[in-house]
Amino acid sequence: MFTSSPLTGSKAEQYAALAAQARALLHGERDAIANAANLSALVYHALKDLNWVGFYLFDGTELVVGPFQGLPACVRIPLEKGVCGAAARTRTTQRVDDVHAFPGHIACDSASRSEIVVPLHIGERLIGVFDIDSPVPARFDVEDQAGIESLAALYLESLQ
């Protein structure tokens, strides 16, 4: 049985503890949807000041909403649009302090002010993106980026 523990200590220590929880949660399960659903729920409830956590999965043409926590989301995102599209297209994490200043931002939830999107790929094969939104401007810093990228890596490892 999985049990969640409150995060304490420095931000790096909190992400290390969250990674340990994620590793335990994903252990032994290879189903991409099940793992995306559980990881979304874990992160949404563990980190403060978030209003959306989830996955957009690549269908060969565009990103399609997958498991998430938060308000209903945009269903399809072209790779040419928004923060998620930029992360998928460039295969680089997008950390945006003010989504309203991001060219082509897609406002699925008008409360979102900042966003971090980690591309998910195995080799050259795009799987999708791990997307986290916050109602707080500049919510995500370099420590958050490193921690969230490590969680995305654990998700990808669970698929192999």
C-alpha positions as CSV (number, residue, x, y, z in Angstrom):
1,M,0.0,0.0,0.0
2,F,1.3,3.5,-0.9
3,T,1.4,6.2,1.7
4,S,2.2,9.8,1.1
5,S,4.4,11.7,3.5
6,P,4.4,15.5,4.1
7,L,7.3,17.2,2.4
8,T,9.8,18.9,4.8
9,G,13.2,20.4,4.6
10,S,14.9,22.4,1.9
11,K,13.3,22.5,-1.6
12,A,16.0,19.9,-2.8
13,E,15.1,17.6,0.1
14,Q,11.4,18.0,-0.6
15,Y,11.9,17.0,-4.2
16,A,14.1,14.1,-3.2
17,A,11.4,12.8,-0.9
18,L,8.8,13.4,-3.6
19,A,10.9,11.4,-6.0
20,A,11.1,8.5,-3.5
21,Q,7.3,8.6,-3.2
22,A,6.9,8.6,-7.0
23,R,9.4,5.8,-7.4
24,A,7.4,3.7,-4.9
25,L,4.1,4.6,-6.5
26,L,5.3,3.7,-10.0
27,H,7.3,0.6,-9.0
28,G,6.3,-2.5,-11.0
29,E,3.6,-0.8,-13.1
30,R,4.3,-0.3,-16.8
31,D,0.9,1.2,-17.9
32,A,1.5,4.7,-19.2
33,I,-2.0,6.0,-18.4
34,A,-2.1,4.5,-14.9
35,N,1.3,5.9,-14.0
36,A,0.5,9.3,-15.5
37,A,-2.7,9.4,-13.4
38,N,-1.0,8.5,-10.2
39,L,2.0,10.8,-10.7
40,S,-0.4,13.7,-11.5
41,A,-2.3,13.1,-8.3
42,L,0.8,12.7,-6.2
43,V,2.4,16.0,-7.4
44,Y,-0.9,18.0,-7.3
45,H,-1.4,17.1,-3.7
46,A,2.3,17.3,-2.6
47,L,3.4,20.7,-4.0
48,K,1.9,24.1,-2.9
49,D,0.4,26.7,-5.2
50,L,-0.6,24.5,-8.1
51,N,-3.9,24.6,-10.0
52,W,-3.2,22.0,-12.7
53,V,-0.9,19.0,-13.0
54,G,-1.0,16.6,-15.9
55,F,0.1,15.0,-19.1
56,Y,-0.5,15.7,-22.7
57,L,0.3,12.7,-24.8
58,F,1.5,12.9,-28.4
59,D,-0.7,11.1,-30.9
60,G,1.7,11.4,-33.8
61,T,0.2,14.8,-34.9
62,E,-0.6,16.8,-31.8
63,L,-0.7,16.7,-28.0
64,V,-3.9,15.2,-26.5
65,V,-4.9,15.7,-22.9
66,G,-4.1,12.7,-20.7
67,P,-4.5,12.1,-17.0
68,F,-4.5,15.3,-14.9
69,Q,-5.6,17.0,-11.7
70,G,-7.3,20.3,-11.8
71,L,-10.1,22.0,-13.8
72,P,-11.1,20.6,-17.3
73,A,-8.4,21.3,-19.8
74,C,-7.9,22.0,-23.5
75,V,-8.2,18.6,-25.3
76,R,-5.8,19.1,-28.2
77,I,-2.7,21.3,-28.5
78,P,-0.8,21.6,-31.8
79,L,3.0,21.5,-31.5
80,E,3.1,25.1,-32.9
81,K,1.0,26.5,-30.0
82,G,1.4,27.3,-26.4
83,V,4.0,26.4,-23.8
84,C,3.2,22.7,-24.1
85,G,3.7,22.8,-27.9
86,A,7.0,24.6,-27.5
87,A,8.3,22.0,-25.0
88,A,7.3,19.2,-27.3
89,R,8.6,20.8,-30.4
90,T,12.0,21.9,-29.0
91,R,12.4,18.9,-26.6
92,T,13.4,21.4,-23.9
93,T,11.8,22.3,-20.6
94,Q,9.8,25.5,-20.7
95,R,9.7,27.4,-17.5
96,V,7.5,30.5,-17.8
97,D,7.2,33.1,-15.1
98,D,4.3,34.9,-16.7
99,V,2.2,32.9,-19.1
100,H,0.4,36.0,-20.4
101,A,3.8,37.2,-21.8
102,F,4.4,33.9,-23.6
103,P,3.7,34.3,-27.3
104,G,0.8,32.0,-28.3
105,H,0.0,30.9,-24.8
106,I,-3.2,28.8,-24.6
107,A,-5.3,29.8,-21.6
108,C,-7.1,26.6,-20.6
109,D,-7.5,27.9,-17.0
110,S,-7.6,31.7,-16.7
111,A,-6.2,31.4,-13.1
112,S,-2.9,30.1,-14.4
113,R,-0.1,32.7,-14.1
114,S,3.1,30.6,-14.4
115,E,3.8,27.2,-15.9
116,I,6.5,24.6,-16.3
117,V,6.4,22.0,-19.0
118,V,8.8,19.1,-19.3
119,P,9.0,17.2,-22.7
120,L,8.7,13.5,-22.5
121,H,10.7,11.6,-25.0
122,I,12.5,8.3,-25.3
123,G,15.4,8.8,-27.7
124,E,13.9,10.7,-30.6
125,R,10.3,9.4,-30.0
126,L,8.1,12.0,-28.5
127,I,5.8,10.6,-25.8
128,G,4.2,13.9,-24.7
129,V,4.7,16.5,-22.0
130,F,4.4,16.8,-18.2
131,D,2.6,20.1,-17.6
132,I,2.3,22.0,-14.3
133,D,0.5,25.3,-13.8
134,S,0.3,27.7,-10.9
135,P,-1.9,30.7,-10.1
136,V,1.2,32.4,-8.6
137,P,3.5,34.4,-11.0
138,A,7.1,33.0,-11.2
139,R,6.1,30.0,-9.0
140,F,8.8,27.8,-10.5
141,D,12.6,28.3,-10.1
142,V,15.6,26.3,-11.2
143,E,15.3,23.9,-8.2
144,D,11.6,23.2,-9.1
145,Q,12.7,22.6,-12.7
146,A,15.4,20.1,-11.6
147,G,12.9,18.3,-9.3
148,I,10.1,18.2,-11.8
149,E,12.4,17.0,-14.5
150,S,13.5,14.2,-12.2
151,L,9.9,13.2,-11.7
152,A,9.3,13.2,-15.5
153,A,12.4,10.9,-15.8
154,L,10.9,8.5,-13.3
155,Y,7.7,8.4,-15.4
156,L,9.7,7.6,-18.5
157,E,11.7,4.9,-16.7
158,S,8.4,3.3,-15.7
159,L,7.5,2.8,-19.3
160,Q,10.6,0.8,-20.2
